[in-house]
């Protein structure tokens, strides 16, 4: 039996999603497990108590690597994780809603329970140079991500999730 833990699954192209995911995991401390989407398999999802999905929006959808993780893991865990807690963080230039809807639809299919409001971090990147540039997020966003990790892990410790 694997010990209860928070699985923070992320993908990032320009650093924003990775920084947010790392801060969630830092807040979760010893009960947090940080995993790049390409390295997540069904057994990882089955063994976790709760999840945070962190990815960028690319062309109005979730990033391909995050979508591939969901494609690879969806059916093997279907029917085995109902009611588990989840939260999301989407990094976007100006919108983010398309990626948020996609992740929520998958979570609904898995019958997961959203425990934190949808969170979209907008970088306001609009030009090609801004979009492709490495992102440095403000401390307020990074601290909020860490607080999310702390909060979710406290609920895991209390047996809420």
Secondary structure, DSSP 8 states (H G I E B T S, - for coil): -----EEEEE--SSSHHHHHHHHHHHHHGGGEEEEEGGG--HHHHHH-SEEEEEEEEETTEE-HHHHHHHHHHHHHHTTTSTT-EEEEEEEESS--HHHHHHHHHHHHHHT-EE-S--EEEE----SHHHHHS-----HHHHHHHHHHHHHHHHHHHTT--
